[in-house]
Amino acid sequence: MLKSSLTLALATLLLTVPSSFAQQPTPLLTKSEPELLAVLTAADSTRKQKADACLELSVIGTKNAVPALAALLPNPELNHMARYALETIPDSSVDDALRAQLATLTGRPLVGVIGSIGVRKDAAAVPALTLRLRDADPDVAQAAARALGRIGTESAVAAIMEAVGETSEANLVAFCEGIGRGLDALFAAGKREVVAEIGANYRNTSLPHQVRSAALRGAIRAAGDPQRLLAASLAEVEYTLFATAVRVAQEMPGPETTRTLAASLKTASPDRQIVILQTLGLSGDASALPAITELTKSSVKAVRLAAVRALPMLANAAAVPDLASLAADPDREIAQAAQDGLASIPGPQADAAITALLASEAASQRALGLDLIGKRRLTQAMPAVIKATQDADAGVRVAAIRRLGELGGAAEVPVLAGVLTGAKSNPELDAAEQALSGLAVRVGNPAGTVALVRSRLAGLDAAKSAAMLRVLGALGGPEALEVVRAALGSQDAAIRADAIRVLSDWRTADAAPDLLNLARSAATANDKMLGLRGYVGFASNPDLPVEQRLAICREAATVAQRPEEKRLLLGALGSIKNVAAVELITPHLQAADTKEEAVAALVAVADELLKRNDASAKAVAAQLVAPLEAAGNATGNADLAKRVKTLTERAQAKAK
């Protein structure tokens, strides 16, 4: 049996030093060889003790240990460990002992011994193993076939070849394994003529196809002109032999094999063309490019698709132009395969070829180039991308703006600001805003970006001003807030409204005082409403402390006058799960134009509060009873009334 690399390495080391040293006990070797042999022969030794002794003998055992170890081979419980030790002893007496057991053992012990003979490649055992190929026990027959294959002599392989036609279906895999391994051994030993002679049996149709495949593989590899036989095999009518030829082609890569495969494409059927194309792609041989490219024009879609997928597998920049053309194919699947291929071809030459697409006369090719530049993260293509932001085609301009935002650095922030201010359409403006916002945040120089935006704001129309203000909102921080706050004084109502919206979406509550001030004193009703809406929005932010949210609601209550403003406030209060929110909701239960919203807000808060089971649960429930009873009297909504009744009963029960 095979040993672990650690055991073999240790055995090799010990065999290179004097035997007197090897016999000395170590942490791994606890006894000398005589002591270990005494353990094996002692009547009172346990199974574990004998197994441990075998393990140590696998490292230090000599021919002196062979008789004692061989005596254990008939023992089903110790056969494995005995062979484990015997296999590593470099003495012919081991082979004699193992061969002797072939005539006496049966079952699993015999199978194990046959395996060990194979491991030791004992050519003298070939006659005895040949007889076992026809053993009634399939395990024995299969072990014999595998062992003969390991031995790998001419007579060993010939024996399996002769017996395979008569063996059962159950034994076939093992016999084929033995034949294949034996042919490999003969080939490695330089016996090409022998391999070729045995391999000629691939035309013997009375043999199982697995054997014929193994024979063909050996025949091609050993042939004086392997390419000639490979070409003939690729044209075989029988698919099994064709598939074997493809496998051999993968095992012997090189320009000659590539030429043979490429030539076979001309006469192969579509299903075989697909297999050959995949093999050519896997070869990575750029000389296959013309043949593969030719089949990208096939009338059979499956073949075209296989050719398109094979091109990038060559990892050659020369495939870029063809793939770029195919990327615009009317067939969506072909086009997608080409685009995926373009994104995967490695190397600076491919990068340059893709960047060169931006100079194409076709807008679709320029857009494809930009898409691939993004997928490949080609930051070195920034100059070409910047130029493309001024392309004659609107779609190309938008794509270039997006790539600039994805791949740019600090140097591209001013460029994007200029693109935004010069945007020719809403799609370009939207793309520039998103790109500039993302890039500015990623670069991490808020003060510099704020100064840049401030310098560009003057004279912009409302749409571009709004976009710049939203960029500042994405940045956040006191400097950006100062610029947005200044925009609240604009004479342009649209700019003021956009500034309020940006403040309303501010990431921190620093903008809340400005919005409250607007709600209280803005010059127009619209600005007041926008300010109040934005201010109350902070009360709905779960990231803010509850007390801060409640404080915002209290301030908003002093400003909210109209029913729609009060409803806005009630919506925010319904998101604050605190008894103090109930106190702010309750007064609105009596107003006809807000009572239903007040009931809904109270139900949302009470439902959460009554789920608590902490120390304050009873007191909180008691505080909810009266407001819930008032809500039940106020609502005219049947569904709300049911929910209020249920909550009231829960609160009453919990308050007891």
Residue pairs with C-beta under 8 A, 6 or more apart in sequence:
1 80
1 83
1 84
1 87
1 112
1 115
1 116
1 119
2 119
3 11
3 58
3 84
3 87
3 88
7 58
7 59
8 88
10 28
10 59
11 58
11 59
11 88
14 21
14 22
14 59
14 60
15 22
15 90
19 62
22 60
23 32
23 33
23 60
24 32
25 31
25 32
28 56
28 59
29 56
29 59
29 60
30 56
31 39
31 53
31 56
32 60
33 57
33 60
33 61
33 62
33 64
33 65
36 53
36 56
36 57
36 60
36 61
36 65
37 53
37 57
37 64
37 65
37 68
39 45
39 49
39 50
39 52
39 53
40 50
40 53
40 54
40 68
40 69
40 71
40 72
41 68
45 53
47 77
47 78
50 72
50 78
50 81
51 78
51 81
54 69
54 72
54 78
54 81
54 82
54 84
54 85
55 81
55 84
55 85
57 65
57 69
57 85
58 84
58 85
58 87
58 88
59 88
61 69
61 85
61 86
61 88
61 89
62 89
62 91
63 89
63 91
63 93
63 94
65 85
65 89
66 86
66 89
66 91
66 93
66 94
66 97
67 97
69 82
69 85
69 86
69 97
70 82
70 86
70 97
70 98
70 100
70 101
72 78
72 79
72 81
72 82
73 79
73 82
73 83
73 97
73 98
73 101
73 105
73 109
73 113
74 101
74 104
74 105
74 109
75 82
75 109
76 107
76 108
76 109
79 108
79 109
79 112
79 113
80 112
83 112
83 113
83 115
83 116
86 94
86 97
86 98
86 116
87 94
87 116
87 119
87 120
94 120
95 117
95 120
95 122
95 124
95 125
98 113
98 116
98 117
98 120
98 122
98 125
99 117
99 122
99 124
99 125
99 128
101 109
101 110
101 113
102 110
102 113
102 114
102 117
102 125
102 128
102 129
102 132
103 128
105 113
106 137
107 137
107 139
108 139
110 137
110 140
110 143
111 139
111 140
111 143
114 129
114 132
114 140
114 143
114 144
114 147
115 143
115 146
115 147
117 125
117 129
117 147
117 151
118 143
118 146
118 147
118 148
118 149
118 150
118 151
119 150
121 150
121 151
121 152
122 151
123 151
123 153
123 155
123 156
125 147
125 151
126 148
126 151
126 153
126 155
126 156
126 159
129 144
129 147
129 148
129 151
129 156
129 159
130 144
130 148
130 155
130 159
130 163
132 140
132 141
132 143
132 144
133 141
133 144
133 145
133 148
133 159
133 160
133 163
133 167
133 175
134 141
134 163
134 166
134 167
135 141
135 144
138 168
138 170
138 171
141 167
141 171
141 174
142 171
142 174
142 175
143 174
145 160
145 163
145 171
145 174
145 175
145 177
145 178
145 179
146 174
146 177
146 178
146 181
147 178
148 156
148 157
148 159
148 160
148 178
148 182
149 156
149 157
149 160
149 177
149 178
149 179
149 180
149 181
149 182
149 185
150 178
150 181
150 185
151 182
151 185
152 181
152 182
152 184
152 185
152 186
152 189
153 182
153 185
153 186
154 186
154 191
154 194
156 182
157 178
157 179
157 182
157 183
157 186
157 198
158 198
160 175
160 178
160 179
160 182
161 179
161 198
161 201
161 211
163 175
164 172
164 175
164 176
164 179
164 207
164 208
164 211
165 206
165 207
165 208
167 175
172 208
172 210
173 210
175 211
176 208
176 210
176 211
176 214
179 211
179 214
179 215
180 214
180 217
183 195
183 198
183 199
183 214
183 215
183 217
183 218
186 194
186 195
186 198
186 218
187 195
187 218
187 221
187 222
192 222
193 222
195 218
195 219
195 221
195 222
196 218
196 219
196 222
196 223
196 224
198 215
198 218
198 219
199 215
199 216
199 217
199 218
199 219
199 220
199 222
200 215
200 219
201 207
201 211
201 212
201 215
202 212
202 213
202 215
202 216
202 219
202 241
203 212
204 212
204 215
205 212
207 215
209 238
209 240
212 240
212 241
213 240
213 241
213 243
213 244
216 233
216 241
216 244
216 245
216 248
217 244
217 247
217 248
219 229
220 226
220 229
220 230
220 233
220 245
220 248
221 248
221 251
221 252
223 229
226 252
227 256
227 257
227 259
227 260
230 245
230 248
230 249
230 257
230 260
231 260
231 263
231 264
233 241
233 242
233 244
233 245
233 248
234 242
234 245
234 246
234 249
234 260
234 261
234 264
234 268
234 272
234 276
235 242
235 264
235 267
235 268
236 242
236 245
242 272
242 275
243 275
246 275
246 276
246 279
249 257
249 260
249 261
249 279
250 279
250 282
250 283
253 283
253 284
253 285
254 285
255 285
255 287
257 283
258 280
258 283
258 285
258 287
258 288
259 287
261 276
261 279
261 280
261 283
261 288
261 291
262 280
262 287
262 288
262 290
262 291
264 272
264 276
265 273
265 276
265 277
265 291
265 294
265 295
268 276
270 298
270 300
270 302
270 303
273 295
273 298
273 300
273 303
273 306
274 302
274 303
274 306
277 292
277 295
277 303
277 306
277 307
277 309
277 310
278 306
278 309
278 310
280 288
280 291
280 292
280 310
281 288
281 292
281 309
281 310
281 311
281 313
281 314
282 313
284 313
284 314
284 315
285 314
286 314
286 316
286 318
288 310
288 314
289 311
289 314
289 316
289 318
289 319
292 307
292 310
292 311
292 314
293 307
293 311
293 319
293 322
294 307
295 303
295 304
295 306
295 307
296 304
296 307
296 308
296 311
296 322
296 326
297 304
298 304
298 307
301 331
301 333
301 334
304 331
304 334
305 333
305 334
305 337
308 323
308 326
308 334
308 337
308 338
308 341
309 337
309 341
311 319
311 322
311 323
311 341
312 319
312 323
312 340
312 341
312 342
312 344
312 345
315 345
315 346
315 347
316 345
317 345
317 347
317 349
317 350
317 352
317 353
319 341
319 345
320 342
320 345
320 350
320 353
320 354
321 353
323 338
323 341
323 342
323 345
324 338
324 342
324 354
324 357
324 365
324 368
324 369
326 334
326 335
326 337
326 338
327 335
327 338
327 339
327 342
327 368
328 335
328 362
328 364
328 365
328 368
329 335
329 338
339 368
339 371
339 372
342 354
342 368
342 372
343 372
343 375
343 376
351 376
351 378
351 380
351 381
354 369
354 372
354 373
354 376
354 378
355 369
355 373
355 378
355 381
355 384
356 369
357 365
357 366
357 368
357 369
357 372
358 366
358 369
358 370
358 373
358 381
358 384
358 385
358 387
358 388
359 366
360 366
360 369
363 391
363 392
363 393
363 395
363 396
366 388
366 391
366 393
366 396
367 393
367 395
367 396
367 399
370 385
370 388
370 396
370 399
370 400
370 403
371 399
372 378
373 381
373 384
373 385
373 403
373 407
374 402
374 403
374 406
374 407
377 407
378 407
379 407
379 409
381 407
382 404
382 407
382 408
382 412
385 400
385 403
385 404
385 407
386 400
386 404
386 412
386 415
388 396
388 397
388 399
388 400
388 403
389 397
389 400
389 401
389 404
389 415
389 419
390 397
391 397
391 400
394 424
394 425
394 427
394 428
397 424
397 428
398 427
398 428
398 431
401 416
401 419
401 428
401 431
401 432
401 435
402 431
402 434
402 435
404 412
404 415
404 416
404 419
404 435
404 439
405 416
405 431
405 434
405 435
405 436
405 438
405 439
406 435
406 438
408 415
408 416
408 435
408 439
409 439
409 443
410 443
410 445
410 448
412 439
413 436
413 439
413 440
413 443
413 445
413 448
413 449
413 452
414 452
416 432
416 435
416 436
416 439
417 436
417 452
417 453
417 456
418 456
419 428
419 432
419 435
420 429
420 432
420 433
420 436
420 456
420 464
420 467
420 468
420 471
421 456
421 460
421 464
423 429
423 432
423 464
426 463
429 463
429 464
429 467
430 467
432 467
433 467
433 470
433 471
436 471
437 470
437 471
437 474
437 475
438 474
440 446
440 449
440 471
440 474
440 475
441 474
441 475
443 449
446 475
446 476
446 477
446 479
446 480
447 479
449 471
449 475
450 472
450 475
450 477
450 479
450 480
450 483
451 479
453 468
453 471
453 472
453 483
454 483
456 468
457 465
457 468
457 483
457 487
460 468
462 492
462 494
462 495
462 498
465 487
465 490
465 492
465 495
465 498
466 494
466 495
466 498
469 483
469 484
469 487
469 495
469 498
469 499
469 502
470 498
470 502
472 480
472 481
472 483
472 484
472 502
473 480
473 484
473 502
473 503
473 505
473 506
473 507
476 506
476 507
476 508
478 510
481 503
481 506
481 510
481 511
484 499
484 502
484 503
484 511
485 499
485 503
485 514
487 495
487 496
487 498
487 499
488 496
488 499
488 500
488 503
488 514
488 518
489 496
490 496
490 499
493 524
493 526
496 527
497 526
497 527
497 530
500 515
500 518
500 527
500 530
500 531
500 534
501 530
501 534
503 511
503 514
503 515
503 534
504 511
504 515
504 530
504 533
504 534
504 535
504 537
505 534
509 538
509 541
509 544
509 548
511 534
512 535
512 538
512 552
515 531
515 532
515 534
515 535
515 538
516 531
516 535
516 555
516 556
516 559
517 531
518 527
518 528
518 530
518 531
518 532
518 534
518 535
519 528
519 531
519 532
519 535
519 556
519 559
520 528
520 559
522 528
522 531
529 564
529 565
532 556
532 559
532 560
532 565
532 568
533 568
535 552
535 555
535 556
536 552
536 553
536 556
536 568
536 569
536 571
536 572
537 572
538 544
538 549
538 552
539 549
539 550
539 552
539 553
539 556
539 569
539 572
539 573
539 575
539 576
540 549
540 571
540 572
540 575
541 549
542 575
546 576
546 578
549 572
549 576
550 576
550 578
550 580
550 581
550 584
552 572
553 569
553 572
553 573
553 576
553 581
553 584
554 584
556 569
556 572
557 569
557 584
559 565
560 566
560 568
560 569
563 591
563 593
563 594
566 588
566 591
566 593
566 594
566 597
567 594
567 597
570 585
570 588
570 594
570 597
570 598
570 600
570 601
571 597
571 601
573 581
573 584
573 585
573 601
573 605
574 581
574 585
574 600
574 601
574 602
574 604
574 605
575 604
576 605
577 605
577 608
577 609
578 605
578 609
579 609
579 620
579 623
579 624
581 601
581 605
582 602
582 605
582 606
582 623
582 624
582 627
585 598
585 601
585 602
585 605
585 627
586 598
586 602
586 627
586 630
588 594
588 595
588 597
588 598
589 595
589 598
589 599
589 602
589 627
589 630
589 631
589 634
590 634
591 598
595 634
595 635
596 635
596 636
596 637
596 640
598 631
598 634
599 631
599 634
599 635
599 637
599 640
599 644
600 640
602 627
602 628
602 631
602 644
603 631
603 640
603 643
603 644
603 647
606 624
606 627
606 628
606 647
606 651
607 643
607 647
609 620
609 621
609 624
610 620
610 621
610 624
610 647
610 650
610 651
610 654
612 620
617 654
618 654
618 655
621 650
621 651
621 652
621 654
621 655
622 651
622 655
624 647
624 651
625 648
625 651
625 652
625 655
628 644
628 647
628 648
628 651
629 648
631 644
632 641
632 644
632 645
632 648
635 641
635 644
